[in-house]
Amino acid sequence: MRIALAQTNPTIGDFDRNMAKMKDIIDKTKSRNCDLVVFPELAVMGYPPKDLLEKAGFIEDNLQVIKGLIKDSKGIGVICGFVDRNTSSVGKPLYNSALLFYNGHILLKVHKRLLPCYDVFDETRYFEPGPPTSSIAYNGKDMGLTICEDIWNDKDFFERRLYSADPVEELVKGGAEILVNISASPYHIGKRNIRWEILKNIATKYKVLVIFVNQVGANDDLLFDGNSLAIGPDGRIVAMAKEFEEDVVILDTQTQKGETHPITQTDSESILKALVMGTRDYVTKCGFKKVVVGLSGGVDSSLVAYIATEALGNENVLGVAMPSPYTSKESMEDAAKLSKNLGIPLEIIPISKIFQAYLKELSSVFKGRAEDVTEENIQARIRGNILMALSNKFGYLVLSTGNKSELATGYCTLYGDMSGGLAVISDVPKTMVYELARYVNREGEIIPQRVLEKPPSAELRPGQLDQDTLPPYEVLDGILREYIEHSKSPSEIIREGYDPEIVREVIKKVERNEYKRKQAAPGLKITTKAFGYGRRYPIAQGYRGL
């Protein structure tokens, strides 16, 4: 049997576009003599649809698309994900479902049994868990069909299981020779290897062929890396699709040989491709064509400008430098050099006169008070207003340039440098920003070398450096990783060798600035725990745990 693994990049709710793409792949794989084509979880509507699932018309449209696919697909079997109604009077009204159909007939329907409700997942909000299912004979092979989380519960792999049932074990006991898993499994650093280990464990433990087909592309803050694959009973990868782009690979189940396409080799390469994909999809799926980036001459804005250029092309990126009285000549030179290296236009809009106008108008109110962070924030907010004015006038999307270290500690200005429609690197710690910038320059200077060497500074007052306010980033990022991504307590972090006073001060900053993060632009998730939908902390709360 020839099986096509078809990882698609759906736009949530764009049923016509999604259906047209699926039909095109069905026709092409049929012409390549495939017996079966497999699409990802909820391929008809895109994952995650969130509260669109509460709209009756949305559900009906998805069902009509499925009916159309079943009617029009001839001469090849199709597996794809969709949302089905729960006709019972008990339980949630919907199922996260999958169909196998051939020549106008439904051969198998399954409902997802294990519904994740952690981090970015919220499936129990909408879906009812499905009942146990059996495998089905297709082209002479017993095939079991599962959906994403259904394979993430093996008692020999997970130290603590979240569910009592193991759908994989039940299907194998029922005679399944091939296990198909359709997924919308989001990306984070290291996720690929975890998936490989889970799939390899299943394949070798049960001596079955495992086929995994994953969604690719970005939907809001979530990035999906694709990397669909098949693993044989001996644990070998026998077919593999690319990462971060749509792809189709074909597997011959008789020979257990298939197409294997190249994948990323380092974390830096993987992260950059994820961010480029995420930026491109967010911008284009939201209906924008061009973006504007404020260029300070620092490493963060330099990296964001590079990502935007890779995602959209240099003709669709505008750089804007907005020097203040405290902007150094070197920063302006670096911004200009970066723009030239990237081939993007650079507008220079000085803010000194606007800043002085603010100070003049506020002088009577501020009388008798020394300058402080207020005047620094005014400069940041002037810049934010200029970028938003350009966005309004020309229809460009503003990309904000703050990193995770700044967002965590509140070292950013609400309605200032936080202004924008997408926070491209808000889940990238500062030390990782430097790593990515060096990777960008691996074959020649794109980001000016001086940007990587000079001490980071917001340049909002004379002689200002980030380290006047924050610990060294190597220390700060280590503490933030343990506290945010690993959920460790202050005492646990201190026992790892960090200075107790620094740990307590960093965590105070994190807790004090939750209100800022609630008002931040959506950010692309690349770590195990990002600020946003998957990290839900109250703003008004008294627990500190210090």
Long-range contacts (C-beta under 8 A, 24 or more apart in sequence): 1-35, 1-36, 1-138, 1-139, 1-140, 1-141, 1-252, 1-253, 1-254, 2-32, 2-33, 2-34, 2-35, 2-36, 2-250, 2-251, 2-252, 2-253, 3-34, 3-35, 3-36, 3-37, 3-38, 3-211, 3-230, 3-250, 3-251, 3-253, 4-29, 4-32, 4-34, 4-36, 4-37, 4-38, 4-248, 4-249, 4-250, 4-251, 5-38, 5-211, 5-212, 5-213, 5-228, 5-229, 5-230, 5-239, 5-241, 5-248, 5-249, 5-250, 5-251, 6-37, 6-38, 6-39, 6-213, 6-228, 6-248, 7-40, 7-213, 7-214, 7-215, 7-216, 7-226, 7-227, 7-228, 7-241, 7-246, 7-247, 7-248, 8-39, 8-40, 8-43, 8-215, 8-216, 8-217, 8-246, 9-215, 9-216, 9-217, 9-224, 9-245, 9-246, 9-281, 10-42, 10-43, 10-44, 10-45, 10-46, 10-47, 10-215, 10-217, 10-219, 11-46, 11-219, 11-285, 12-45, 12-46, 12-47, 12-48, 12-49, 12-52, 12-219, 12-285, 13-45, 13-46, 13-49, 13-52, 13-58, 14-46, 15-44, 15-45, 15-61, 15-62, 15-64, 15-65, 18-43, 18-44, 18-45, 18-46, 18-65, 19-44, 19-65, 19-68, 19-69, 22-69, 22-80, 23-69, 23-72, 23-73, 25-248, 26-69, 26-73, 26-76, 26-78, 28-248, 29-76, 29-248, 29-250, 30-75, 30-76, 32-250, 34-76, 34-250, 35-76, 35-77, 35-139, 36-76, 36-77, 36-78, 36-79, 36-138, 36-139, 37-76, 37-77, 37-78, 37-79, 38-78, 38-79, 38-80, 38-180, 38-182, 38-211, 38-213, 39-78, 39-79, 39-80, 39-81, 39-182, 39-213, 40-80, 40-81, 40-182, 40-183, 40-184, 40-213, 40-214, 40-215, 40-228, 41-81, 41-96, 41-98, 41-112, 41-147, 41-148, 41-182, 41-183, 41-184, 41-215, 42-81, 42-82, 42-83, 42-96, 42-184, 42-215, 43-80, 43-81, 43-82, 43-182, 43-215, 44-69, 44-80, 44-81, 44-82, 44-83, 45-82, 45-83, 46-215, 46-219, 47-184, 47-215, 47-219, 47-224, 48-120, 48-121, 48-122, 48-184, 48-219, 48-222, 49-83, 50-122, 53-83, 53-94, 53-126, 54-126, 59-83, 59-85, 59-94, 66-99, 69-101, 70-99, 70-101, 70-104, 70-105, 70-106, 71-104, 73-101, 73-102, 73-103, 73-104, 74-103, 74-104, 75-103, 76-102, 77-101, 77-102, 77-107, 77-138, 77-139, 78-102, 79-145, 79-180, 79-182, 80-182, 81-147, 81-182, 81-184, 84-109, 84-111, 86-128, 88-128, 91-128, 92-124, 92-126, 92-127, 92-128, 93-128, 94-126, 94-127, 94-128, 95-127, 95-128, 95-130, 96-123, 96-127, 96-130, 96-147, 97-130, 97-147, 98-145, 98-147, 98-182, 100-136, 100-138, 100-143, 100-145, 107-136, 107-138, 108-133, 108-136, 108-145, 110-145, 110-146, 110-147, 111-147, 112-147, 112-148, 112-149, 112-150, 113-146, 113-147, 113-150, 113-165, 113-167, 114-149, 114-150, 114-152, 114-153, 114-162, 114-163, 114-165, 114-167, 115-149, 116-148, 116-149, 116-152, 116-162, 118-162, 119-528, 119-529, 119-534, 120-186, 120-221, 120-222, 120-525, 120-533, 120-534, 121-149, 123-149, 132-165, 132-167, 132-170, 133-167, 133-171, 134-171, 134-174, 135-171, 135-174, 135-175, 135-176, 141-177, 141-178, 141-253, 142-175, 142-176, 142-177, 142-178, 143-176, 143-177, 143-178, 143-179, 143-180, 144-168, 144-171, 144-172, 144-174, 144-176, 144-178, 144-179, 144-180, 145-180, 145-182, 146-171, 146-179, 146-180, 146-181, 146-182, 147-181, 147-182, 147-183, 148-181, 148-182, 148-183, 148-184, 148-185, 150-181, 151-179, 151-181, 151-198, 151-199, 151-202, 152-198, 154-198, 154-201, 154-202, 154-205, 156-201, 156-205, 157-197, 157-198, 157-201, 168-202, 168-206, 169-206, 172-206, 172-208, 176-208, 177-208, 177-209, 178-208, 178-209, 178-210, 178-211, 178-253, 179-206, 179-208, 179-209, 179-210, 179-211, 180-211, 180-213, 181-210, 181-211, 181-212, 181-213, 182-213, 183-212, 183-213, 183-214, 183-215, 184-214, 184-215, 184-224, 185-214, 185-215, 185-224, 186-222, 186-223, 186-224, 186-525, 187-223, 187-224, 187-225, 187-274, 187-525, 187-526, 188-525, 188-526, 188-527, 188-528, 189-267, 189-270, 189-271, 189-526, 189-527, 189-528, 190-267, 190-528, 191-225, 192-225, 192-227, 192-243, 192-263, 192-270, 195-227, 196-229, 196-231, 196-237, 199-229, 199-231, 200-231, 200-235, 202-231, 203-231, 203-232, 203-233, 203-234, 203-235, 204-233, 204-234, 204-235, 206-233, 207-233, 208-233, 209-233, 209-238, 209-253, 209-256, 211-251, 216-243, 216-244, 216-245, 216-246, 216-247, 217-246, 217-277, 217-281, 218-277, 218-278, 218-280, 218-281, 218-282, 218-285, 218-524, 219-281, 219-285, 220-282, 220-522, 221-522, 221-523, 221-524, 221-525, 221-530, 221-532, 221-533, 222-525, 223-274, 223-277, 223-278, 223-524, 223-525, 223-526, 225-270, 225-274, 227-263, 230-258, 232-256, 243-270, 243-273, 244-273, 244-274, 244-276, 244-277, 245-277, 266-439, 268-435, 268-436, 268-439, 269-439, 271-428, 271-432, 271-436, 271-526, 272-307, 272-310, 272-436, 272-439, 272-440, 274-524, 274-526, 275-307, 275-424, 275-425, 275-428, 275-524, 275-526, 276-307, 276-310, 276-311, 277-311, 278-424, 278-524, 279-307, 279-308, 279-311, 279-312, 279-399, 279-422, 279-424, 279-524, 280-311, 280-312, 282-422, 282-522, 282-524, 283-311, 283-312, 283-397, 283-422, 286-397, 286-421, 288-395, 288-396, 288-397, 288-421, 289-316, 289-395, 290-316, 290-317, 290-318, 290-394, 290-395, 290-396, 290-397, 291-316, 291-317, 291-318, 291-396, 291-397, 291-398, 291-399, 292-317, 292-318, 292-319, 292-320, 292-387, 292-390, 292-391, 292-394, 292-396, 292-397, 292-398, 292-399, 293-317, 293-318, 293-319, 293-320, 293-398, 293-399, 293-401, 294-319, 294-320, 294-321, 294-322, 294-383, 294-387, 294-398, 294-401, 294-417, 295-319, 295-320, 295-321, 295-335, 295-338, 295-339, 295-346, 296-321, 296-327, 296-331, 296-335, 296-401, 296-459, 297-321, 297-327, 297-328, 297-330, 297-331, 297-332, 297-333, 297-334, 297-335, 297-338, 297-451, 298-331, 298-334, 298-451, 298-456, 298-457, 299-433, 299-434, 299-437, 299-447, 299-451, 299-452, 299-456, 300-401, 300-402, 300-403, 300-425, 300-430, 300-433, 301-335, 301-401, 302-334, 302-338, 302-437, 302-447, 302-448, 302-451, 303-401, 303-425, 303-433, 303-436, 303-437, 303-440, 303-447, 304-399, 304-401, 304-424, 304-425, 305-338, 305-339, 305-342, 305-344, 306-342, 306-440, 306-446, 306-447, 307-424, 307-425, 308-399, 308-424, 309-342, 309-343, 309-344, 314-342, 314-343, 314-344, 317-342, 317-344, 318-344, 318-345, 318-347, 318-390, 318-396, 319-344, 319-345, 319-346, 319-347, 320-346, 320-347, 320-348, 320-349, 320-386, 320-387, 320-390, 321-346, 321-347, 321-348, 321-349, 322-348, 322-349, 322-350, 322-351, 322-382, 322-383, 322-386, 323-348, 323-350, 323-351, 323-352, 324-350, 324-351, 324-352, 324-355, 324-379, 324-459, 324-460, 325-352, 325-355, 326-379, 326-459, 326-460, 326-461, 326-462, 326-464, 327-459, 328-459, 330-450, 330-454, 331-459, 334-448, 334-450, 334-451, 337-448, 338-446, 338-447, 338-448, 338-451, 341-445, 341-446, 341-447, 341-448, 342-446, 347-390, 349-386, 351-379, 351-382, 351-383, 351-386, 354-382, 355-379, 355-382, 358-382, 371-461, 375-460, 375-461, 376-413, 376-458, 376-460, 376-461, 377-413, 377-416, 379-416, 379-460, 380-413, 380-416, 380-417, 380-458, 380-460, 381-413, 381-415, 381-416, 383-416, 383-417, 384-413, 384-415, 384-416, 384-417, 384-418, 384-419, 385-419, 387-419, 387-420, 388-419, 391-421, 397-421, 397-422, 399-423, 399-424, 400-424, 400-426, 400-520, 400-521, 401-425, 402-426, 403-428, 403-429, 403-430, 403-433, 404-428, 404-429, 404-430, 404-480, 404-527, 404-530, 404-531, 405-429, 405-430, 405-431, 405-470, 405-473, 405-476, 405-477, 405-480, 406-430, 407-513, 407-516, 407-517, 407-520, 407-523, 407-531, 408-480, 408-484, 408-509, 408-510, 408-513, 408-531, 409-470, 409-476, 409-480, 409-506, 409-509, 409-510, 409-513, 410-509, 410-512, 410-513, 410-516, 411-466, 411-469, 411-470, 411-509, 412-516, 414-516, 414-519, 418-516, 418-519, 418-520, 418-521, 419-521, 420-521, 421-521, 422-521, 422-522, 422-523, 422-524, 423-520, 423-521, 423-522, 423-523, 423-524, 424-523, 424-524, 425-523, 425-524, 426-520, 426-521, 426-523, 426-524, 426-530, 426-531, 427-523, 427-524, 427-525, 427-526, 427-527, 427-530, 427-531, 428-526, 429-473, 429-477, 429-480, 429-481, 430-456, 430-473, 430-476, 430-477, 431-473, 431-474, 431-477, 432-477, 471-502, 471-506, 475-499, 475-502, 476-506, 479-503, 479-506, 479-507, 480-506, 480-510, 483-507, 483-510, 484-510, 484-529, 484-535, 485-527, 485-528, 485-529, 487-529, 489-545, 490-545, 490-546, 504-546, 507-544, 507-545, 507-546, 508-544, 508-546, 511-544, 514-538, 514-539, 515-539
